[in-house]
Amino acid sequence: MSRSMCLHIPYLPIERHRIGTGAARDDLPMAVTESHAGTIRIVCAGGEAVSGGVCHGMTLAEAKALLPSLRVAPDDVQANLRVLKGLAMWGQAFSPIVQVDTPDTLLLDVTGCARLFRGEANLLRQALDGLGEKGLSARGAIADTPGAAWAIGHAHRAVDVVTHPGRDVEDLLRLPVWALRVDDRAVAALASVGVETVEALMYLPRSSLGSRFGDTVLHRLDQATGNVVEPLESFQAPPVLRSHVRLGAATDRYELIREAVACVLAKFCEQLAQRVVGVTRLYLTFYCPESSPMTLTITVSTPTRSLKRLQGLLRTRLDQARLPAKTDCVMLWTREVEPLDDWQDELFDTHTSDDRELADLVDRLSLRLGTRAVARAAMVSDHQPERAFAYVGCVGGKARRDEAEGDRGGSTKEARREGSVRPLRLWGEPVEVGVVALSPDGPPAMFRFKSVEHVVASCVGPERLETGWWRGPQVRRDYFRVVSRAGEAFWIFRCRASGKWFVHGVFE
């Protein structure tokens, strides 16, 4: 009889973030958010946050009202998927067939594997303990079918359940209908007629299930009970590209090691050219007979297979490193490649070479100064202009926004109404100015900025910008685009709370 194991990691987005930032596990309550249609909602809440009343689907404003100490971070679906794929490779130690079931689950075919781990209970326990050692809280179940294992692993009260072969249905009866992986609309439709558990669902006539609640309900029920076979799609790890050189004897001579690295890199770039791919991160490993191996990591801002570019980066990284002992083997390897078509120089100047030179400069500076030291400005969803950007690293693939941006509301594009214009130059802090207006709430007629009086020739506005109360002190401003008689254009606003005027930027 076939057997399947489910490993569910309910707090994967939160624990991934905490592990990545080195935060303690039991510090402030935490949740992960996503922005949709201008509303920020909770997509995953930690145990401390759930105890405080925060739940999935709640808006950030509601969550902050219930738990002011709540710490939030933006969800990163791609980062979660990378972690899950890494765990799938790790899970192949328990079974050769591991399926990644997004967003937070692994399904394994463990048929015949139990004897290698002295029973299924010990197999499940070793898997859960292994995830715990990685800092991940997990639940698990072993059952006859993937559907049953998924349902029990997600909805059973116990965190580790091993069903008796052939008796999965008994363990499924008390579980809620959603545990069968049924969509929310079908769950709501079933609940409206009083069907909330799998047992109640099985009492309904099969002939009417499809027409009343959709074919998916019946299909998922049959998968869980074994009436329909559900094959697992095994995760295939990306191939490792590697090249290595063995030295005649262990040595610590810099000239010989540098020559070996150059030889390894030439072979490596040939492999990249054959596969028509570029590398985004590569690893240089030195094997030392008298010590453990040492690995150097080189990250690039854009995919490349340029021998000259990689040679310069490796030389710089090698100059910064110090081997712990003599080495007798050098290996260059990676799993992180991206498709990269061949290019050729154009007849006319298209600035392609400028882009390559800029990327090369960014890589060399990042290697010497650190990846966090070389940054670029990225847009952030925030209605407050001075907080609508953040500095992010230029290398390492998709740039990650600063974690503090997670509690900012709105969308930058949505914040800008049709016809609104932003200045090219924006001050870090608005500069207070004295203004003469024709009426208390009217537009400025004259203002004094940097000891110069500016008489307003034309004015467009106001454009009102406000922030949510959950952000702390509320920001309420009326912005005007004014042009002085000298032809200078300013972005000026009146604070609605204090009535004071400020210059926030200039148009060029």
C-alpha atoms as one frame of an Amber mdcrd trajectory, in Angstrom:
protein
   0.000   0.000   0.000   1.289   3.474  -0.886   1.971   5.968   1.889   2.385
   9.751   1.735   3.817  12.272   4.183   2.835  15.933   4.493   5.106  18.537
   6.097   3.249  21.783   6.744   5.175  24.927   7.786   2.390  27.351   8.772
   4.661  30.260   9.761   7.118  29.997   6.867   6.980  33.705   5.785   7.497
  34.927   9.352  10.196  32.449  10.298  12.024  33.014   7.008  12.104  36.711
   7.776  13.291  36.188  11.349  16.010  33.764  10.327  17.174  36.117   7.588
  17.381  39.107   9.949  18.683  37.161  12.939  15.747  38.273  15.109  14.866
  36.318  18.233  12.055  33.826  17.999  10.043  35.107  20.976  10.381  38.850
  20.553   7.532  41.156  19.492   4.418  39.627  17.867   4.862  39.602  14.117
   2.782  39.318  10.954   3.374  39.384   7.210   1.295  41.626   4.954   0.454
  42.094   1.303  -1.040  45.070  -0.509  -3.993  44.566  -2.827  -6.144  47.270
  -4.395  -4.754  49.879  -2.017  -5.500  47.839   1.130  -2.836  46.148   3.235
  -3.969  42.836   4.727  -2.458  40.204   6.981  -1.476  37.044   5.097   0.328
  35.256   7.939   0.330  35.945  11.687   2.677  34.417  14.233   1.523  32.603
  17.348   1.958  35.670  19.576  -0.019  37.791  17.115  -2.820  35.212  16.875
  -3.062  35.182  20.670  -3.566  38.942  20.481  -6.509  38.573  18.087  -4.736
  39.068  14.747  -5.861  36.690  12.007  -5.415  36.018   8.300  -7.275  38.440
   6.016  -7.521  41.215   8.602  -6.552  44.693   7.457  -3.388  46.184   8.900
  -5.379  48.991  10.504  -7.566  46.491  12.376  -4.539  44.470  13.445  -2.712
  47.559  14.753  -5.820  48.600  16.685  -5.973  45.199  18.391  -2.215  44.876
  18.926  -0.273  48.173  18.745   3.042  46.357  19.354   2.552  44.233  16.229
   5.632  44.151  14.017   4.932  43.685  10.301   6.968  42.910   7.207   5.948
  42.729   3.524   5.431  39.272   2.097   7.957  38.020  -0.447   6.403  35.133
  -2.356   9.529  34.436  -4.399  11.727  34.296  -1.297   9.264  31.898   0.348
   9.329  29.714  -2.764  13.138  29.650  -2.778  13.140  28.467   0.844  10.525
  25.826   0.054  12.543  24.543  -2.899  15.622  24.361  -0.706  13.635  22.320
   1.808  12.473  20.054  -1.023  16.117  19.226  -1.798  16.665  18.592   1.918
  13.537  16.396   2.032  14.993  14.055  -0.575  16.942  12.505   2.306  13.610
  10.955   3.397  12.138  10.166  -0.033  13.249  10.525  -3.650   9.821  11.951
  -4.533   9.164  15.369  -2.958   6.499  17.724  -4.306   6.497  21.451  -3.532
   2.924  22.390  -2.650   2.872  26.169  -2.410   2.807  28.224  -0.353   4.033
  26.321   2.727   3.824  22.540   2.291   5.887  19.575   1.123   4.310  16.280
   0.043   6.510  13.170   0.028   5.889   9.661  -1.265   7.303   7.539   1.583
   6.152   4.157   0.281   8.728   1.608   1.429  10.876   4.235   3.168   9.752
   3.521   6.730  12.041   0.492   7.142  15.055   2.744   6.607  14.002   4.889
   9.591  12.762   2.155  11.949   9.088   2.875  11.344   6.842   5.645  10.063
   6.541   7.380  13.431  10.311   7.721  13.664  10.456   8.888  10.027   7.950
  11.668  10.710   9.665  12.650  13.939  13.078  12.929  12.267  11.602  15.128
   9.527   9.898  17.462  12.023  13.002  17.614  14.217  15.102  18.476  11.167
  12.814  21.397  10.328  12.925  22.492  13.956  16.717  22.603  13.842  16.398
  24.971  10.884  14.247  27.304  12.998  10.949  26.297  11.369   7.793  25.256
  13.225   6.160  22.390  11.357   3.251  19.963  11.502   3.252  16.564   9.820
   1.159  13.550   8.947   1.581  10.212   7.189  -1.456   8.650   5.513  -2.434
   6.431   2.584  -2.994   9.283   0.109  -1.456  12.739  -0.431  -4.903  14.302
   0.035  -5.446  12.623   3.389  -1.937  13.472   4.560  -2.467  17.115   3.524
  -5.811  17.319   5.329  -4.550  15.760   8.553  -1.287  17.694   8.493  -3.140
  21.013   8.184  -6.301  20.538  10.239  -5.727  17.812  12.857  -5.323  18.885
  16.477  -2.118  16.900  16.875   1.034  18.170  15.173   2.295  14.677  14.233
  -0.162  12.012  13.121   0.506   8.601  11.569  -2.685   6.896  10.410  -3.199
   3.145  10.343  -2.986   1.796   6.775  -6.427   1.490   5.226  -8.141   3.602
   7.911  -7.650   7.142   6.658 -11.387   7.826   6.436 -11.796   7.511  10.201
  -9.229  10.259  10.748 -10.784  12.491   8.080 -14.378  12.477   9.355 -13.998
  15.156  12.047 -11.889  17.510   9.939 -13.371  20.670   8.362 -14.295  20.647
   4.687 -11.524  23.094   3.736  -8.973  20.444   4.719  -9.857  18.628   1.487
  -8.249  21.562  -0.428 -11.640  22.851  -1.568 -11.864  26.491  -2.695 -13.410
  29.114  -0.405 -16.583  29.548  -2.468 -17.420  25.860  -2.217 -16.665  25.868
   1.525 -19.021  28.827   2.012 -21.739  27.170  -0.096 -21.466  23.949   1.932
 -21.513  25.884   5.213 -24.712  27.653   4.126 -26.504  24.275   4.134 -24.896
  23.143   7.389 -22.090  20.993   5.965 -18.890  21.919   7.796 -17.082  18.603
   8.286 -15.933  15.823   5.976 -18.341  13.436   7.703 -21.314  15.662   6.908
 -20.098  15.973   3.323 -19.947  12.212   2.882 -23.618  11.916   3.862 -24.677
  14.013   0.865 -25.641  12.075  -2.283 -22.707  11.972  -4.713 -24.975  12.565
  -7.696 -25.804  16.095  -6.520 -22.379  17.218  -5.273 -21.057  18.253  -8.669
 -24.119  20.180  -9.780 -24.622  21.961  -6.443 -21.076  22.696  -5.289 -18.806
  22.117  -8.287 -16.868  19.114  -9.555 -13.805  20.048  -7.487 -15.480  19.043
  -4.216 -16.157  15.497  -5.349 -12.736  15.199  -6.975 -10.902  16.327  -3.828
 -12.965  13.974  -1.673 -12.123  11.035  -3.934  -8.433  11.957  -3.864  -8.386
  12.022  -0.066 -10.217   8.696   0.270  -8.167   6.955  -2.430 -10.890   6.574
  -5.057  -8.856   8.756  -7.438  -5.089   8.396  -7.743  -3.099  11.581  -7.104
   0.470  11.199  -8.398   3.113  13.490  -6.920   5.336  15.599  -9.169   8.851
  15.219  -7.844  10.831  18.419  -7.442  13.907  18.496  -9.619  16.716  20.635
  -8.281  18.450  22.846 -10.841  21.658  21.214 -12.094  24.920  22.253 -10.531
  27.399  23.803 -12.936  30.908  23.133 -11.708  34.506  22.987 -12.802  37.512
  22.060 -10.685  41.278  21.727 -10.836  43.418  19.468  -8.656  46.853  20.765
  -7.800  49.862  18.459  -7.785  50.339  19.049  -4.056  48.838  21.185  -1.339
  50.141  24.738  -1.566  49.562  28.200  -0.184  51.483  30.052  -2.904  49.295
  32.869  -4.169  50.613  32.701  -7.753  49.736  29.007  -8.147  46.314  29.425
  -6.572  45.537  32.422  -8.768  46.542  30.469 -11.865  44.330  27.548 -10.790
  41.371  29.916 -10.304  41.900  31.367 -13.790  41.938  27.870 -15.276  38.762
  26.883 -13.404  36.992  30.060 -14.504  37.843  29.505 -18.185  36.276  26.021
 -18.057  33.285  27.382 -16.147  32.568  30.129 -18.701  32.700  27.523 -21.488
  29.899  25.623 -19.735  27.867  28.811 -19.421  28.291  29.527 -23.134  27.256
  25.980 -24.083  24.058  26.284 -22.025  23.415  29.901 -23.189  23.000  31.081
 -19.615  24.510  33.708 -17.351  25.433  33.415 -13.708  24.036  35.633 -10.955
  25.919  34.101  -8.024  28.841  31.719  -7.965  30.891  29.989  -5.295  34.629
  29.365  -5.194  35.561  26.487  -2.881  39.074  25.631  -1.701  39.617  22.111
  -0.371  42.308  21.913   2.312  43.681  18.508   3.458  44.459  19.871   6.915
  41.298  21.951   7.388  37.650  22.168   6.397  36.836  23.609   2.952  36.479
  27.356   2.561  33.930  28.863   0.158  33.919  32.403  -1.225  30.682  33.855
  -2.622  30.601  36.257  -5.575  27.327  37.987  -6.467  26.700  40.002  -9.628
  24.021  42.591 -10.335  23.072  41.278 -13.799  23.472  37.785 -15.327  26.815
  37.415 -17.074  29.200  34.880 -18.541  31.901  37.380 -19.427  35.291  35.857
 -18.658  36.875  39.293 -18.218  34.184  40.539 -15.855  34.140  37.423 -13.664
  37.936  37.264 -13.661  38.148  40.755 -12.195  35.584  39.952  -9.497  37.273
  36.695  -8.546  40.674  38.367  -8.376  39.311  41.062  -6.056  37.552  38.495
  -3.854  40.660  36.333  -3.718  42.791  39.301  -2.660  40.430  39.903   0.274
  40.446  36.292   1.504  42.966  34.331   3.509  43.080  30.547   3.246  43.054
  28.708   6.603  45.556  26.110   5.320  47.232  24.839   2.184  44.842  23.802
  -0.595  45.077  20.981  -3.115  41.828  21.472  -5.086  39.881  24.489  -6.370
  36.256  24.261  -7.524  33.933  26.896  -9.015  30.221  26.041  -8.927  26.687
  27.452  -8.891  23.012  26.607  -9.185  21.879  30.184  -9.816  21.855  30.847
 -13.542  19.464  32.641 -15.869  18.955  32.485 -19.652  21.284  34.907 -21.421
  21.233  35.243 -25.188  24.383  36.007 -27.132  24.904  39.669 -27.990  26.973
  41.458 -30.563  28.110  45.048 -30.958  25.810  47.305 -32.975  26.821  49.438
 -35.938  25.508  52.559 -34.205  25.946  53.536 -30.574  23.036  52.127 -28.513
  24.711  52.597 -25.114  24.757  48.822 -24.566  28.433  48.969 -23.623  27.623
  51.734 -21.111  25.116  49.446 -19.380  27.654  46.629 -19.181  30.313  48.963
 -17.810  27.901  50.291 -15.194  26.985  46.757 -14.095  30.682  45.897 -13.889
  31.338  48.979 -11.757  28.446  48.137  -9.422  29.737  44.582  -8.980  33.292
  45.702  -8.209  32.151  48.332  -5.708  29.771  45.884  -4.022  32.546  43.333
  -3.728  34.949  45.816  -2.145  32.514  47.771   0.055  29.791  45.189   0.710
  26.432  44.562  -0.930  24.603  46.926   1.444  26.980  49.806   0.768  26.062
  50.082  -2.939  22.367  50.865  -3.182  19.782  52.429  -5.433  16.501  54.169
  -4.761  13.349  52.075  -5.201   9.741  53.205  -5.072   7.761  52.324  -1.928
   3.995  52.305  -1.592   3.448  55.323   0.639   1.282  58.426   0.319   3.773
  60.584   2.256   6.213  61.867  -0.413   9.394  61.818   1.704   8.723  58.187
   2.629   7.805  56.963  -0.856  11.245  55.525  -1.570  13.858  53.298   0.055
  17.475  52.436  -0.661  17.957  48.791  -1.675  21.017  46.797  -2.648  21.970
  46.649  -6.310  23.185  43.035  -6.331  21.807  39.679  -5.265  18.859  39.328
  -7.641  15.537  40.981  -6.869  16.079  43.924  -4.549  14.579  43.589  -1.102
  12.888  46.569   0.405  13.708  47.678   3.877  11.716  45.733   6.460  10.457
  48.963   8.004   8.439  49.609   4.843   6.049  46.788   5.679   3.600  48.953
   7.610   3.264  51.654   4.987  -0.123  51.958   3.374  -1.479  52.576  -0.082
   0.118  52.326  -3.444   2.472  54.858  -4.977   0.619  54.710  -8.284  -2.761
  54.910  -6.596  -1.591  57.817  -4.436  -1.000  59.846  -7.560  -4.261  60.935
  -9.038  -4.556  61.473 -12.740  -2.853  64.720 -13.652  -0.787  64.963 -10.447
   2.862  65.856 -10.915   5.856  65.340  -8.649   9.020  67.487  -8.646  12.286
  66.061  -9.850  14.096  67.424  -6.773  12.514  66.695  -3.386  13.993  67.890
  -0.078  14.648  65.249   2.563  12.743  67.403   5.042  10.251  70.123   4.026
  11.572  73.661   4.578   9.273  76.033   6.460   8.636  79.332   4.702   6.675
  82.500   5.346   3.665  82.831   3.056   1.206  85.598   2.257  -2.198  84.249
   1.179  -5.308  86.141   0.135  -7.471  83.985   2.437  -6.738  81.615   5.363
  -7.376  78.502   3.241  -6.472  80.034  -0.088  -3.425  79.552  -2.332  -0.177
  81.412  -1.678   0.260  84.839  -3.267   3.853  85.411  -2.130   6.417  83.498
  -0.043   9.983  83.988   1.177  12.418  81.109   0.509  16.204  81.239   1.120
  16.067  84.963   1.836  14.409  85.652  -1.527  10.846  86.844  -1.948   8.910
  85.022  -4.658   5.725  86.509  -6.071   3.390  83.822  -7.371   2.476  84.182
 -11.032   0.418  81.000 -11.370  -0.787  78.310  -8.981  -2.326  74.834  -9.393
  -3.934  73.063  -6.461  -4.651  72.100  -3.826  -3.830  68.382  -3.895  -4.641
  66.907  -0.501  -2.399  64.146   0.873  -3.157  62.360   4.144  -1.832  59.325
   6.014  -3.658  56.731   8.131  -4.135  57.211  11.851  -2.390  53.876  12.587
   0.915  55.362  11.413   1.146  57.575  14.494   0.887  61.377  14.135  -1.409
  61.943  11.193  -0.045  63.896   8.207  -2.595  66.164   6.472  -1.316  68.515
   3.765  -2.604  70.659   0.902  -0.023  70.812  -1.907   0.235  73.554  -4.574
   2.360  73.832  -7.710   3.357  77.451  -7.948   5.401  79.360 -10.540   7.036
  82.623  -9.534   7.317  85.675 -11.775  10.985  84.765 -12.257   9.884  81.459
 -13.825  10.874  79.169 -10.943   8.459  76.320 -10.118   8.009  75.089  -6.528
   6.029  72.366  -4.777   4.635  73.982  -1.638   2.150  72.779   0.932   0.162
  73.995   3.926   0.003  71.764   7.007  -3.699  71.545   7.843  -3.027  70.903
  11.531  -0.750  73.901  12.226  -1.489  76.159   9.273   2.239  76.542   8.537
   3.641  76.529   4.997   6.554  74.476   3.677   8.499  74.134   0.424   8.954
  70.456  -0.374  10.622  70.477  -3.785  11.375  72.323  -6.984  10.469  71.544
 -10.591  13.254  71.701 -13.167
